[in-house]
Amino acid sequence: MAQEVINIRGMMCGHCQSTVEKAIKAITGVKSVKVDLGNKQATVEYDPAITDINKIKKAVTDAGYEVVA
Ligand SMILES: [Cu+2]
C-alpha cells in the first residue's frame, strides 16, 4: 500500500472537499482518502499494483480542481 499527499488548489468549502473526496474514492485501487480543506491537501492511500498517483491526480483535475506540483 502506498500513501501520497496531494496539494490541491481551488477548494473553497465543504462541498468542494466532498467532491474531491468522492472523485478520488471512485478510483479502483484507492483504499482511503482524507481531504483537509484547511491545508488544501488530500492524503490518499492506494494499491500501486492497481492504480497510480497520476490517475488520482487526473481525477482531481477532472473534478475541476488544480493539482499543485
Ligand atoms: Cu466549494
N, CA, C, O and the ligand as a Tripos MOL2 file, in Angstrom:
@<TRIPOS>MOLECULE
protein
  277   275    70     0     0
PROTEIN
NO_CHARGES

@<TRIPOS>ATOM
      1 N           0.8510   -1.2000    0.0000 N.3       1 MET1
      2 CA          0.0000    0.0000    0.0000 C.3       1 MET1
      3 C           0.8860    1.2500    0.0000 C.2       1 MET1
      4 O           1.8630    1.3360    0.7450 O.2       1 MET1
      5 N           0.5300    2.1970   -0.8360 N.am      2 ALA2
      6 CA          1.3020    3.4310   -0.9180 C.3       2 ALA2
      7 C           0.4710    4.5850   -0.3680 C.2       2 ALA2
      8 O          -0.7570    4.5830   -0.4620 O.2       2 ALA2
      9 N           1.1520    5.5620    0.2020 N.am      3 GLN3
     10 CA          0.4400    6.7510    0.6830 C.3       3 GLN3
     11 C           1.0800    7.9860    0.0790 C.2       3 GLN3
     12 O           2.3030    8.1120    0.0180 O.2       3 GLN3
     13 N           0.2260    8.8920   -0.3640 N.am      4 GLU4
     14 CA          0.7270   10.0980   -1.0230 C.3       4 GLU4
     15 C          -0.1180   11.3000   -0.5910 C.2       4 GLU4
     16 O          -1.3220   11.1850   -0.3650 O.2       4 GLU4
     17 N           0.5380   12.4400   -0.4850 N.am      5 VAL5
     18 CA         -0.1880   13.6740   -0.1640 C.3       5 VAL5
     19 C          -0.1930   14.5540   -1.4050 C.2       5 VAL5
     20 O           0.8540   14.8320   -1.9900 O.2       5 VAL5
     21 N          -1.3780   14.9860   -1.7970 N.am      6 ILE6
     22 CA         -1.5230   15.8260   -2.9880 C.3       6 ILE6
     23 C          -1.9640   17.2190   -2.5510 C.2       6 ILE6
     24 O          -2.8790   17.3610   -1.7390 O.2       6 ILE6
     25 N          -1.3240   18.2250   -3.0810 N.am      7 ASN7
     26 CA         -1.7420   19.6000   -2.8270 C.3       7 ASN7
     27 C          -2.7350   20.0230   -3.8960 C.2       7 ASN7
     28 O          -2.4820   19.8740   -5.0920 O.2       7 ASN7
     29 N          -3.8680   20.5530   -3.4520 N.am      8 ILE8
     30 CA         -4.9550   20.8810   -4.3830 C.3       8 ILE8
     31 C          -5.3270   22.3500   -4.2660 C.2       8 ILE8
     32 O          -5.4670   22.8910   -3.1690 O.2       8 ILE8
     33 N          -5.4820   22.9760   -5.4110 N.am      9 ARG9
     34 CA         -5.8720   24.3800   -5.4440 C.3       9 ARG9
     35 C          -7.3110   24.4840   -5.9490 C.2       9 ARG9
     36 O          -7.6960   23.7840   -6.8850 O.2       9 ARG9
     37 N          -8.1020   25.3550   -5.3280 N.am     10 GLY10
     38 CA         -9.4470   25.6130   -5.8230 C.3      10 GLY10
     39 C         -10.5650   25.1660   -4.8970 C.2      10 GLY10
     40 O         -11.7380   25.4310   -5.1590 O.2      10 GLY10
     41 N         -10.2030   24.4840   -3.8070 N.am     11 MET11
     42 CA        -11.2310   24.0450   -2.8640 C.3      11 MET11
     43 C         -11.5950   25.2010   -1.9380 C.2      11 MET11
     44 O         -10.7360   25.7570   -1.2530 O.2      11 MET11
     45 N         -12.8850   25.5540   -1.9260 N.am     12 MET12
     46 CA        -13.3210   26.7120   -1.1630 C.3      12 MET12
     47 C         -14.1730   26.3420    0.0460 C.2      12 MET12
     48 O         -14.2030   27.0850    1.0280 O.2      12 MET12
     49 N         -14.8580   25.2180   -0.0080 N.am     13 CYS13
     50 CA        -15.8100   24.9060    1.0570 C.3      13 CYS13
     51 C         -15.9640   23.4070    1.2230 C.2      13 CYS13
     52 O         -15.3100   22.6230    0.5360 O.2      13 CYS13
     53 N         -16.8290   23.0190    2.1360 N.am     14 GLY14
     54 CA        -17.0540   21.6030    2.4100 C.3      14 GLY14
     55 C         -17.5760   20.8410    1.2090 C.2      14 GLY14
     56 O         -17.3320   19.6430    1.0670 O.2      14 GLY14
     57 N         -18.2970   21.5430    0.3440 N.am     15 HIS15
     58 CA        -18.8020   20.8830   -0.8570 C.3      15 HIS15
     59 C         -17.6590   20.4900   -1.7870 C.2      15 HIS15
     60 O         -17.6330   19.3840   -2.3260 O.2      15 HIS15
     61 N         -16.7230   21.4030   -1.9660 N.am     16 CYS16
     62 CA        -15.5340   21.1080   -2.7710 C.3      16 CYS16
     63 C         -14.7860   19.9150   -2.1780 C.2      16 CYS16
     64 O         -14.3500   19.0090   -2.8890 O.2      16 CYS16
     65 N         -14.6550   19.9480   -0.8720 N.am     17 GLN17
     66 CA        -13.9510   18.8890   -0.1640 C.3      17 GLN17
     67 C         -14.5800   17.5250   -0.4490 C.2      17 GLN17
     68 O         -13.8710   16.5610   -0.7380 O.2      17 GLN17
     69 N         -15.9080   17.4450   -0.3670 N.am     18 SER18
     70 CA        -16.5530   16.1550   -0.5890 C.3      18 SER18
     71 C         -16.5320   15.7730   -2.0600 C.2      18 SER18
     72 O         -16.5010   14.5870   -2.3870 O.2      18 SER18
     73 N         -16.5470   16.7680   -2.9630 N.am     19 THR19
     74 CA        -16.4400   16.4710   -4.3920 C.3      19 THR19
     75 C         -15.1000   15.8060   -4.6960 C.2      19 THR19
     76 O         -15.0390   14.8020   -5.4060 O.2      19 THR19
     77 N         -14.0320   16.3780   -4.1510 N.am     20 VAL20
     78 CA        -12.6910   15.8270   -4.3710 C.3      20 VAL20
     79 C         -12.5770   14.4430   -3.7430 C.2      20 VAL20
     80 O         -12.0030   13.5240   -4.3280 O.2      20 VAL20
     81 N         -13.1300   14.3140   -2.5490 N.am     21 GLU21
     82 CA        -13.0810   13.0380   -1.8420 C.3      21 GLU21
     83 C         -13.7710   11.9470   -2.6450 C.2      21 GLU21
     84 O         -13.2380   10.8490   -2.8100 O.2      21 GLU21
     85 N         -14.9600   12.2580   -3.1430 N.am     22 LYS22
     86 CA        -15.7310   11.2780   -3.9130 C.3      22 LYS22
     87 C         -15.0070   10.9140   -5.2050 C.2      22 LYS22
     88 O         -14.9730    9.7460   -5.5950 O.2      22 LYS22
     89 N         -14.4260   11.9160   -5.8680 N.am     23 ALA23
     90 CA        -13.7360   11.6780   -7.1390 C.3      23 ALA23
     91 C         -12.5640   10.7250   -6.9420 C.2      23 ALA23
     92 O         -12.3220    9.8450   -7.7690 O.2      23 ALA23
     93 N         -11.8370   10.9060   -5.8370 N.am     24 ILE24
     94 CA        -10.6780   10.0510   -5.5820 C.3      24 ILE24
     95 C         -11.1230    8.6600   -5.1370 C.2      24 ILE24
     96 O         -10.5510    7.6480   -5.5430 O.2      24 ILE24
     97 N         -12.1490    8.6340   -4.3000 N.am     25 LYS25
     98 CA        -12.6580    7.3570   -3.7850 C.3      25 LYS25
     99 C         -13.1970    6.4680   -4.8980 C.2      25 LYS25
    100 O         -13.1900    5.2420   -4.7810 O.2      25 LYS25
    101 N         -13.6610    7.0860   -5.9740 N.am     26 ALA26
    102 CA        -14.2680    6.3340   -7.0740 C.3      26 ALA26
    103 C         -13.2390    5.5350   -7.8660 C.2      26 ALA26
    104 O         -13.6100    4.6630   -8.6510 O.2      26 ALA26
    105 N         -11.9650    5.8160   -7.6730 N.am     27 ILE27
    106 CA        -10.9220    5.1340   -8.4260 C.3      27 ILE27
    107 C         -10.6740    3.7530   -7.8380 C.2      27 ILE27
    108 O         -10.4970    3.5980   -6.6300 O.2      27 ILE27
    109 N         -10.6660    2.7570   -8.7120 N.am     28 THR28
    110 CA        -10.3620    1.3930   -8.2810 C.3      28 THR28
    111 C          -8.9230    1.3330   -7.7870 C.2      28 THR28
    112 O          -8.0020    1.7870   -8.4660 O.2      28 THR28
    113 N          -8.7440    0.7730   -6.6100 N.am     29 GLY29
    114 CA         -7.4040    0.6520   -6.0540 C.3      29 GLY29
    115 C          -7.1240    1.6460   -4.9460 C.2      29 GLY29
    116 O          -6.1310    1.5240   -4.2290 O.2      29 GLY29
    117 N          -8.0150    2.6470   -4.8030 N.am     30 VAL30
    118 CA         -7.8560    3.6060   -3.7160 C.3      30 VAL30
    119 C          -8.4680    3.0070   -2.4570 C.2      30 VAL30
    120 O          -9.6380    2.6270   -2.4380 O.2      30 VAL30
    121 N          -7.6660    2.9300   -1.4200 N.am     31 LYS31
    122 CA         -8.1330    2.3160   -0.1820 C.3      31 LYS31
    123 C          -8.8010    3.3540    0.7150 C.2      31 LYS31
    124 O          -9.8700    3.1090    1.2750 O.2      31 LYS31
    125 N          -8.1650    4.5040    0.8430 N.am     32 SER32
    126 CA         -8.7690    5.5540    1.6710 C.3      32 SER32
    127 C          -8.3090    6.9200    1.1880 C.2      32 SER32
    128 O          -7.2510    7.0590    0.5740 O.2      32 SER32
    129 N          -9.1190    7.9140    1.4770 N.am     33 VAL33
    130 CA         -8.7510    9.2870    1.1330 C.3      33 VAL33
    131 C          -9.2590   10.2090    2.2220 C.2      33 VAL33
    132 O         -10.3770   10.0690    2.7180 O.2      33 VAL33
    133 N          -8.3980   11.1640    2.5820 N.am     34 LYS34
    134 CA         -8.7870   12.1570    3.5730 C.3      34 LYS34
    135 C          -8.4050   13.5180    3.0070 C.2      34 LYS34
    136 O          -7.2310   13.7960    2.7600 O.2      34 LYS34
    137 N          -9.4160   14.3610    2.8060 N.am     35 VAL35
    138 CA         -9.1570   15.6910    2.2640 C.3      35 VAL35
    139 C          -9.2130   16.7070    3.3960 C.2      35 VAL35
    140 O         -10.1980   16.8000    4.1280 O.2      35 VAL35
    141 N          -8.1350   17.4590    3.5170 N.am     36 ASP36
    142 CA         -8.0510   18.5080    4.5280 C.3      36 ASP36
    143 C          -8.2630   19.8510    3.8560 C.2      36 ASP36
    144 O          -7.4170   20.3240    3.0970 O.2      36 ASP36
    145 N          -9.4090   20.4610    4.1460 N.am     37 LEU37
    146 CA         -9.7800   21.7160    3.4890 C.3      37 LEU37
    147 C          -8.8480   22.8580    3.9280 C.2      37 LEU37
    148 O          -8.4840   23.7120    3.1200 O.2      37 LEU37
    149 N          -8.4710   22.8630    5.2010 N.am     38 GLY38
    150 CA         -7.6130   23.9170    5.7280 C.3      38 GLY38
    151 C          -6.2370   23.9230    5.0890 C.2      38 GLY38
    152 O          -5.7280   24.9700    4.6870 O.2      38 GLY38
    153 N          -5.6460   22.7510    5.0000 N.am     39 ASN39
    154 CA         -4.3050   22.6310    4.4110 C.3      39 ASN39
    155 C          -4.3480   22.4870    2.8940 C.2      39 ASN39
    156 O          -3.3130   22.5480    2.2310 O.2      39 ASN39
    157 N          -5.5470   22.2950    2.3470 N.am     40 LYS40
    158 CA         -5.7470   22.0740    0.9160 C.3      40 LYS40
    159 C          -4.9250   20.8870    0.4210 C.2      40 LYS40
    160 O          -4.2300   20.9520   -0.5940 O.2      40 LYS40
    161 N          -5.0350   19.8180    1.1740 N.am     41 GLN41
    162 CA         -4.2860   18.6110    0.8530 C.3      41 GLN41
    163 C          -5.1930   17.3920    0.9120 C.2      41 GLN41
    164 O          -6.1330   17.3280    1.7050 O.2      41 GLN41
    165 N          -4.8890   16.4400    0.0620 N.am     42 ALA42
    166 CA         -5.5580   15.1490    0.1140 C.3      42 ALA42
    167 C          -4.5140   14.0880    0.4250 C.2      42 ALA42
    168 O          -3.4830   13.9960   -0.2400 O.2      42 ALA42
    169 N          -4.7950   13.2990    1.4340 N.am     43 THR43
    170 CA         -3.9290   12.1740    1.7590 C.3      43 THR43
    171 C          -4.6080   10.9170    1.2310 C.2      43 THR43
    172 O          -5.7110   10.5650    1.6490 O.2      43 THR43
    173 N          -3.9340   10.2560    0.3160 N.am     44 VAL44
    174 CA         -4.5280    9.1110   -0.3660 C.3      44 VAL44
    175 C          -3.7110    7.8620   -0.0900 C.2      44 VAL44
    176 O          -2.4850    7.8550   -0.2020 O.2      44 VAL44
    177 N          -4.4250    6.8100    0.2740 N.am     45 GLU45
    178 CA         -3.7940    5.5070    0.4410 C.3      45 GLU45
    179 C          -4.3010    4.6220   -0.6940 C.2      45 GLU45
    180 O          -5.5080    4.4780   -0.8870 O.2      45 GLU45
    181 N          -3.3760    4.0340   -1.4390 N.am     46 TYR46
    182 CA         -3.8060    3.2610   -2.6060 C.3      46 TYR46
    183 C          -2.8750    2.0800   -2.8510 C.2      46 TYR46
    184 O          -1.7530    2.0170   -2.3470 O.2      46 TYR46
    185 N          -3.3890    1.1540   -3.6430 N.am     47 ASP47
    186 CA         -2.6090   -0.0220   -4.0120 C.3      47 ASP47
    187 C          -1.8900    0.2720   -5.3350 C.2      47 ASP47
    188 O          -2.5370    0.3720   -6.3780 O.2      47 ASP47
    189 N          -0.5750    0.4090   -5.3010 N.am     48 PRO48
    190 CA          0.1550    0.7770   -6.5240 C.3      48 PRO48
    191 C           0.1270   -0.3120   -7.6020 C.2      48 PRO48
    192 O           0.5070   -0.0600   -8.7460 O.2      48 PRO48
    193 N          -0.3170   -1.5110   -7.2460 N.am     49 ALA49
    194 CA         -0.4500   -2.5700   -8.2560 C.3      49 ALA49
    195 C          -1.7100   -2.3710   -9.0840 C.2      49 ALA49
    196 O          -1.8250   -2.9150  -10.1820 O.2      49 ALA49
    197 N          -2.6600   -1.5910   -8.5610 N.am     50 ILE50
    198 CA         -3.9500   -1.4160   -9.2310 C.3      50 ILE50
    199 C          -4.0630   -0.0420   -9.8770 C.2      50 ILE50
    200 O          -4.5630    0.0830  -10.9950 O.2      50 ILE50
    201 N          -3.6040    0.9780   -9.1810 N.am     51 THR51
    202 CA         -3.7030    2.3350   -9.7230 C.3      51 THR51
    203 C          -2.3930    3.0850   -9.4770 C.2      51 THR51
    204 O          -1.4720    2.5490   -8.8630 O.2      51 THR51
    205 N          -2.3170    4.3070   -9.9510 N.am     52 ASP52
    206 CA         -1.1020    5.0920   -9.7020 C.3      52 ASP52
    207 C          -1.4820    6.5430   -9.4220 C.2      52 ASP52
    208 O          -2.6210    6.9660   -9.6180 O.2      52 ASP52
    209 N          -0.5040    7.2690   -8.9670 N.am     53 ILE53
    210 CA         -0.7560    8.6260   -8.4880 C.3      53 ILE53
    211 C          -1.2240    9.5530   -9.6130 C.2      53 ILE53
    212 O          -1.9570   10.5100   -9.3630 O.2      53 ILE53
    213 N          -0.8070    9.2760  -10.8350 N.am     54 ASN54
    214 CA         -1.2400   10.1230  -11.9440 C.3      54 ASN54
    215 C          -2.7390    9.9990  -12.2070 C.2      54 ASN54
    216 O          -3.3970   10.9780  -12.5590 O.2      54 ASN54
    217 N          -3.2740    8.7890  -12.0330 N.am     55 LYS55
    218 CA         -4.7210    8.5920  -12.1980 C.3      55 LYS55
    219 C          -5.4760    9.3470  -11.1150 C.2      55 LYS55
    220 O          -6.5410    9.9160  -11.3570 O.2      55 LYS55
    221 N          -4.9100    9.3400   -9.9270 N.am     56 ILE56
    222 CA         -5.5470   10.0290   -8.8040 C.3      56 ILE56
    223 C          -5.5280   11.5400   -9.0460 C.2      56 ILE56
    224 O          -6.5240   12.2280   -8.8210 O.2      56 ILE56
    225 N          -4.3890   12.0390   -9.5030 N.am     57 LYS57
    226 CA         -4.2840   13.4710   -9.8040 C.3      57 LYS57
    227 C          -5.2310   13.8680  -10.9290 C.2      57 LYS57
    228 O          -5.8090   14.9540  -10.9070 O.2      57 LYS57
    229 N          -5.3870   12.9830  -11.9150 N.am     58 LYS58
    230 CA         -6.2670   13.2630  -13.0410 C.3      58 LYS58
    231 C          -7.7210   13.3490  -12.5720 C.2      58 LYS58
    232 O          -8.4870   14.1750  -13.0690 O.2      58 LYS58
    233 N          -8.1000   12.5000  -11.6190 N.am     59 ALA59
    234 CA         -9.4670   12.5260  -11.0970 C.3      59 ALA59
    235 C          -9.7500   13.8690  -10.4260 C.2      59 ALA59
    236 O         -10.8590   14.3960  -10.5210 O.2      59 ALA59
    237 N          -8.7400   14.4190   -9.7470 N.am     60 VAL60
    238 CA         -8.8900   15.7230   -9.1040 C.3      60 VAL60
    239 C          -9.0640   16.8090  -10.1670 C.2      60 VAL60
    240 O          -9.9260   17.6800  -10.0490 O.2      60 VAL60
    241 N          -8.2390   16.7410  -11.1940 N.am     61 THR61
    242 CA         -8.3170   17.7060  -12.2990 C.3      61 THR61
    243 C          -9.6730   17.6130  -13.0080 C.2      61 THR61
    244 O         -10.3000   18.6280  -13.3090 O.2      61 THR61
    245 N         -10.1110   16.3780  -13.2660 N.am     62 ASP62
    246 CA        -11.3850   16.1570  -13.9430 C.3      62 ASP62
    247 C         -12.5540   16.6850  -13.1180 C.2      62 ASP62
    248 O         -13.5790   17.0840  -13.6700 O.2      62 ASP62
    249 N         -12.3980   16.6860  -11.7950 N.am     63 ALA63
    250 CA        -13.4620   17.1840  -10.9190 C.3      63 ALA63
    251 C         -13.5040   18.7160  -10.9110 C.2      63 ALA63
    252 O         -14.4290   19.3160  -10.3640 O.2      63 ALA63
    253 N         -12.4850   19.3430  -11.5250 N.am     64 GLY64
    254 CA        -12.4990   20.7980  -11.6520 C.3      64 GLY64
    255 C         -11.5320   21.5220  -10.7300 C.2      64 GLY64
    256 O         -11.6300   22.7360  -10.5520 O.2      64 GLY64
    257 N         -10.5990   20.7800  -10.1440 N.am     65 TYR65
    258 CA         -9.6360   21.3950   -9.2380 C.3      65 TYR65
    259 C          -8.2300   21.2390   -9.7880 C.2      65 TYR65
    260 O          -7.9780   20.4500  -10.6980 O.2      65 TYR65
    261 N          -7.3270   22.0070   -9.2130 N.am     66 GLU66
    262 CA         -5.9700   22.0360   -9.7410 C.3      66 GLU66
    263 C          -5.0240   21.3170   -8.7830 C.2      66 GLU66
    264 O          -5.0500   21.5520   -7.5750 O.2      66 GLU66
    265 N          -4.1960   20.4450   -9.3350 N.am     67 VAL67
    266 CA         -3.1800   19.7740   -8.5320 C.3      67 VAL67
    267 C          -1.9100   20.6160   -8.5920 C.2      67 VAL67
    268 O          -1.3970   20.9100   -9.6720 O.2      67 VAL67
    269 N          -1.4090   20.9990   -7.4180 N.am     68 VAL68
    270 CA         -0.1960   21.8000   -7.3400 C.3      68 VAL68
    271 C           0.9830   20.8650   -7.1780 C.2      68 VAL68
    272 O           0.9890   20.0050   -6.2970 O.2      68 VAL68
    273 N           1.9770   21.0350   -8.0260 N.am     69 ALA69
    274 CA          3.1210   20.1220   -8.0260 C.3      69 ALA69
    275 C           3.9570   20.2640   -6.7660 C.2      69 ALA69
    276 O           4.9590   19.5660   -6.6070 O.2      69 ALA69
    277 CU        -16.9010   24.6280   -2.5220 Cu       70 CU70
@<TRIPOS>BOND
     1     1     2 1
     2     2     3 1
     3     3     4 2
     4     3     5 am
     5     5     6 1
     6     6     7 1
     7     7     8 2
     8     7     9 am
     9     9    10 1
    10    10    11 1
    11    11    12 2
    12    11    13 am
    13    13    14 1
    14    14    15 1
    15    15    16 2
    16    15    17 am
    17    17    18 1
    18    18    19 1
    19    19    20 2
    20    19    21 am
    21    21    22 1
    22    22    23 1
    23    23    24 2
    24    23    25 am
    25    25    26 1
    26    26    27 1
    27    27    28 2
    28    27    29 am
    29    29    30 1
    30    30    31 1
    31    31    32 2
    32    31    33 am
    33    33    34 1
    34    34    35 1
    35    35    36 2
    36    35    37 am
    37    37    38 1
    38    38    39 1
    39    39    40 2
    40    39    41 am
    41    41    42 1
    42    42    43 1
    43    43    44 2
    44    43    45 am
    45    45    46 1
    46    46    47 1
    47    47    48 2
    48    47    49 am
    49    49    50 1
    50    50    51 1
    51    51    52 2
    52    51    53 am
    53    53    54 1
    54    54    55 1
    55    55    56 2
    56    55    57 am
    57    57    58 1
    58    58    59 1
    59    59    60 2
    60    59    61 am
    61    61    62 1
    62    62    63 1
    63    63    64 2
    64    63    65 am
    65    65    66 1
    66    66    67 1
    67    67    68 2
    68    67    69 am
    69    69    70 1
    70    70    71 1
    71    71    72 2
    72    71    73 am
    73    73    74 1
    74    74    75 1
    75    75    76 2
    76    75    77 am
    77    77    78 1
    78    78    79 1
    79    79    80 2
    80    79    81 am
    81    81    82 1
    82    82    83 1
    83    83    84 2
    84    83    85 am
    85    85    86 1
    86    86    87 1
    87    87    88 2
    88    87    89 am
    89    89    90 1
    90    90    91 1
    91    91    92 2
    92    91    93 am
    93    93    94 1
    94    94    95 1
    95    95    96 2
    96    95    97 am
    97    97    98 1
    98    98    99 1
    99    99   100 2
   100    99   101 am
   101   101   102 1
   102   102   103 1
   103   103   104 2
   104   103   105 am
   105   105   106 1
   106   106   107 1
   107   107   108 2
   108   107   109 am
   109   109   110 1
   110   110   111 1
   111   111   112 2
   112   111   113 am
   113   113   114 1
   114   114   115 1
   115   115   116 2
   116   115   117 am
   117   117   118 1
   118   118   119 1
   119   119   120 2
   120   119   121 am
   121   121   122 1
   122   122   123 1
   123   123   124 2
   124   123   125 am
   125   125   126 1
   126   126   127 1
   127   127   128 2
   128   127   129 am
   129   129   130 1
   130   130   131 1
   131   131   132 2
   132   131   133 am
   133   133   134 1
   134   134   135 1
   135   135   136 2
   136   135   137 am
   137   137   138 1
   138   138   139 1
   139   139   140 2
   140   139   141 am
   141   141   142 1
   142   142   143 1
   143   143   144 2
   144   143   145 am
   145   145   146 1
   146   146   147 1
   147   147   148 2
   148   147   149 am
   149   149   150 1
   150   150   151 1
   151   151   152 2
   152   151   153 am
   153   153   154 1
   154   154   155 1
   155   155   156 2
   156   155   157 am
   157   157   158 1
   158   158   159 1
   159   159   160 2
   160   159   161 am
   161   161   162 1
   162   162   163 1
   163   163   164 2
   164   163   165 am
   165   165   166 1
   166   166   167 1
   167   167   168 2
   168   167   169 am
   169   169   170 1
   170   170   171 1
   171   171   172 2
   172   171   173 am
   173   173   174 1
   174   174   175 1
   175   175   176 2
   176   175   177 am
   177   177   178 1
   178   178   179 1
   179   179   180 2
   180   179   181 am
   181   181   182 1
   182   182   183 1
   183   183   184 2
   184   183   185 am
   185   185   186 1
   186   186   187 1
   187   187   188 2
   188   187   189 am
   189   189   190 1
   190   190   191 1
   191   191   192 2
   192   191   193 am
   193   193   194 1
   194   194   195 1
   195   195   196 2
   196   195   197 am
   197   197   198 1
   198   198   199 1
   199   199   200 2
   200   199   201 am
   201   201   202 1
   202   202   203 1
   203   203   204 2
   204   203   205 am
   205   205   206 1
   206   206   207 1
   207   207   208 2
   208   207   209 am
   209   209   210 1
   210   210   211 1
   211   211   212 2
   212   211   213 am
   213   213   214 1
   214   214   215 1
   215   215   216 2
   216   215   217 am
   217   217   218 1
   218   218   219 1
   219   219   220 2
   220   219   221 am
   221   221   222 1
   222   222   223 1
   223   223   224 2
   224   223   225 am
   225   225   226 1
   226   226   227 1
   227   227   228 2
   228   227   229 am
   229   229   230 1
   230   230   231 1
   231   231   232 2
   232   231   233 am
   233   233   234 1
   234   234   235 1
   235   235   236 2
   236   235   237 am
   237   237   238 1
   238   238   239 1
   239   239   240 2
   240   239   241 am
   241   241   242 1
   242   242   243 1
   243   243   244 2
   244   243   245 am
   245   245   246 1
   246   246   247 1
   247   247   248 2
   248   247   249 am
   249   249   250 1
   250   250   251 1
   251   251   252 2
   252   251   253 am
   253   253   254 1
   254   254   255 1
   255   255   256 2
   256   255   257 am
   257   257   258 1
   258   258   259 1
   259   259   260 2
   260   259   261 am
   261   261   262 1
   262   262   263 1
   263   263   264 2
   264   263   265 am
   265   265   266 1
   266   266   267 1
   267   267   268 2
   268   267   269 am
   269   269   270 1
   270   270   271 1
   271   271   272 2
   272   271   273 am
   273   273   274 1
   274   274   275 1
   275   275   276 2
@<TRIPOS>SUBSTRUCTURE
     1 MET1         2 RESIDUE 1 A MET
     2 ALA2         6 RESIDUE 1 A ALA
     3 GLN3        10 RESIDUE 1 A GLN
     4 GLU4        14 RESIDUE 1 A GLU
     5 VAL5        18 RESIDUE 1 A VAL
     6 ILE6        22 RESIDUE 1 A ILE
     7 ASN7        26 RESIDUE 1 A ASN
     8 ILE8        30 RESIDUE 1 A ILE
     9 ARG9        34 RESIDUE 1 A ARG
    10 GLY10       38 RESIDUE 1 A GLY
    11 MET11       42 RESIDUE 1 A MET
    12 MET12       46 RESIDUE 1 A MET
    13 CYS13       50 RESIDUE 1 A CYS
    14 GLY14       54 RESIDUE 1 A GLY
    15 HIS15       58 RESIDUE 1 A HIS
    16 CYS16       62 RESIDUE 1 A CYS
    17 GLN17       66 RESIDUE 1 A GLN
    18 SER18       70 RESIDUE 1 A SER
    19 THR19       74 RESIDUE 1 A THR
    20 VAL20       78 RESIDUE 1 A VAL
    21 GLU21       82 RESIDUE 1 A GLU
    22 LYS22       86 RESIDUE 1 A LYS
    23 ALA23       90 RESIDUE 1 A ALA
    24 ILE24       94 RESIDUE 1 A ILE
    25 LYS25       98 RESIDUE 1 A LYS
    26 ALA26      102 RESIDUE 1 A ALA
    27 ILE27      106 RESIDUE 1 A ILE
    28 THR28      110 RESIDUE 1 A THR
    29 GLY29      114 RESIDUE 1 A GLY
    30 VAL30      118 RESIDUE 1 A VAL
    31 LYS31      122 RESIDUE 1 A LYS
    32 SER32      126 RESIDUE 1 A SER
    33 VAL33      130 RESIDUE 1 A VAL
    34 LYS34      134 RESIDUE 1 A LYS
    35 VAL35      138 RESIDUE 1 A VAL
    36 ASP36      142 RESIDUE 1 A ASP
    37 LEU37      146 RESIDUE 1 A LEU
    38 GLY38      150 RESIDUE 1 A GLY
    39 ASN39      154 RESIDUE 1 A ASN
    40 LYS40      158 RESIDUE 1 A LYS
    41 GLN41      162 RESIDUE 1 A GLN
    42 ALA42      166 RESIDUE 1 A ALA
    43 THR43      170 RESIDUE 1 A THR
    44 VAL44      174 RESIDUE 1 A VAL
    45 GLU45      178 RESIDUE 1 A GLU
    46 TYR46      182 RESIDUE 1 A TYR
    47 ASP47      186 RESIDUE 1 A ASP
    48 PRO48      190 RESIDUE 1 A PRO
    49 ALA49      194 RESIDUE 1 A ALA
    50 ILE50      198 RESIDUE 1 A ILE
    51 THR51      202 RESIDUE 1 A THR
    52 ASP52      206 RESIDUE 1 A ASP
    53 ILE53      210 RESIDUE 1 A ILE
    54 ASN54      214 RESIDUE 1 A ASN
    55 LYS55      218 RESIDUE 1 A LYS
    56 ILE56      222 RESIDUE 1 A ILE
    57 LYS57      226 RESIDUE 1 A LYS
    58 LYS58      230 RESIDUE 1 A LYS
    59 ALA59      234 RESIDUE 1 A ALA
    60 VAL60      238 RESIDUE 1 A VAL
    61 THR61      242 RESIDUE 1 A THR
    62 ASP62      246 RESIDUE 1 A ASP
    63 ALA63      250 RESIDUE 1 A ALA
    64 GLY64      254 RESIDUE 1 A GLY
    65 TYR65      258 RESIDUE 1 A TYR
    66 GLU66      262 RESIDUE 1 A GLU
    67 VAL67      266 RESIDUE 1 A VAL
    68 VAL68      270 RESIDUE 1 A VAL
    69 ALA69      274 RESIDUE 1 A ALA
    70 CU70       277 GROUP 0 **** ****
